[in-house]
Structure formats: structure tokens, C-alpha cells
Amino acid sequence: MFRFFLGRLAVLIPTFIGVSIIAFSFIRLLPGDPVALLSGERVMSPERHAEISHQLGYDRPIVIQYLDYLWGILHGDFGTSITTKSPVLDQFLDLFPATLELSLCAILFAILLGIPAGVFAAIKRGSIFDQMIMGTALIGFSMPIFWWGLLLIILFSGILGWTPVSGRISLMFFFPSVTGFMLIDSLLSGQEGAFKSAVSHLILPTIVLGTIPLAVIARQTRSAMLEVLSEDYVRTARAKGLSAFRVVGMHALRNAMIPVVTTIGLQVGVMLAGAILTESIFSWPGIGKWMVDSVFKRDYPVIQGGLLIIAGIIMLVNLLVDLLYGLINPRIRH
């Protein structure tokens, strides 16, 4: 298992270097003069331009600039924000718990509904239930996040008044952040109604962010279950008189989980990409909204560093998915 882990880890090294090159080149491919944008001056003399370029290291060869940038990343230095003058990594760590809380709730929502729906659709293949579940999954996968989010806000917040429109908790509550997770911090605060307020603010963003992963997981689970249910060992288990629950739950579902786990791992990237729109719609103070605000402010170090950190997280999740393969099916280790 350790050799299996080292093999997967070795693949991530060139991938990380490639992503760092893309992140480093991103700021240089954008239109405009980065020196003028970073300095905030609209009209700049050639002497001033040369001075700032020297201070920022832009007058050195591009390869040397990249190596310095990569060396800083290896030491935890992802740059400094232009607007706040604080390290990019510190800002990311402050905001990431909000995005992580939302993403965990969304993926949990997608898994708890998507896998049972896919299994039920596979068992009832060709029935009206199968067509309804797959039709609903197709609609959920096709809906744009921004349209779906605004529709839910209009219905549940505007017309029915059941949920709040934006934010993580009501302005009536104020308490120090202990873990960064609003659900946990609201419980630790001991304030009456704080946890209920945090949950109500989390409902709509969770549904919006989890809809597409739910549809993908349901469709993949159905496909994998149909393939496994036609195998000889499943027919043998049924011929032995085992209950339907044991045949489906113990024999079929476990072997069908390998492609489903792959799908769940791939949805992490979808979650982080979808969080940019979801957090912007619901004013959720996470890394998605942080990145969008940085684009409007032309805060290029934040965009560059945030992109690389997010890519690193996705690569780590894919590594964990590979390790889960080995646990689910030991033959994959060899």
C-alpha cells in the first residue's frame, strides 16, 4: 500500500509544477501593464516604471522570476495582496473554512440523495420511477447555477420568506470565531437561536451547490449498478436465496462504488468552481467570493496564489480518491 501511495504521489509532482507554470503565466497573459496596475498609477514616467519593475523583480529574466516564485511557494509564500497588504495564504486560511463548510454540506447532500436515487433507479430499470429520477437528474445537471440560485432566492426568500437571502448568520448574533465553521461556532457560543440561524442561511447555498453533483452521482450510480447487477456472482447470490437487501447492499453496491467514488472525487473541482458563483449570489464570505472580488480589484497576487492553492487541494483530493480505490478493491494496488 505504501508503494501504491508513493507511485500516486510521484504523479502529482509534475502536475503541481505544470499548474504553477500556468498560475505564474496567468498574470502575464492578461491585457494591460501589470506594473502600472500594481502601482495604481494611471500615468507613469519611464523612470518610475523602471523603479517599480526592479522592486517587483519584473526586470529579471522570466525563468528566474518563475524559479523565485516556485521557491517562495515551497516555503509557503504565495505572495502579498495589493489591496490588503497581507499574505495571500493568511487570507485563504481565514476564508477557506466558510467554503469548506458549504462544500461539505453540499457534497453530503449530493451523496445522501444521489446514491440511493441511483440504486433505486437501477433496481427499477425501465419503470416510471427510473424515468422520473433520471429525468430529474438531467434537469438538475442542465440548470445554470446562477439561474437556479436566483430562482430559489425569489421563491423561498422573496415569496415564501422561509430562508434568508445572503450571509452566513443573522446580524443579531455576534461571537468570536473558534473553528471557522459557523455551525460549530454557533453551537459553542451558547446563544439561543444562533445555530438555527446558521442552518437557515446554509440551506439554499447547499442546495444550489449540490444540485449538479447530485445529478452526476445519481446517474453514475445507476450506470455502475446496472453493470454489476448483470454479473454472474450477483445471479449466484440470488440463486442461493439471499435477500434483496443483502444482494444489492453487500454484493452489488460495494463493487459499483469504485466509479462512484471516482465521480465524487471529481466533483470536488466542480464544487470549488461552483462555489465562485454560489458564494457571489448568496454573499457567502468564502474563497469563491474572495477570488471574484480580487478580479474586479485587479489584485493579481491573490488570483495567482488562490488559483494555485485551489489546484493543490483538488490534486490532494484526487490522491485520496486513488487511495480509496486500494481500500475498496485491493487488486488495484497491484
PyMOL commands that set and color helices and strands:
alter all, ss='L'
color gray80, all
select helices_A, chain A and resi 2-29+34-39+46-56+62-74+88-123+128-142+145-159+182-189+194-229+232-239+244-281+287-296+300-328+330-333
alter helices_A, ss='H'
color red, helices_A
deselect
rebuild
show_as cartoon
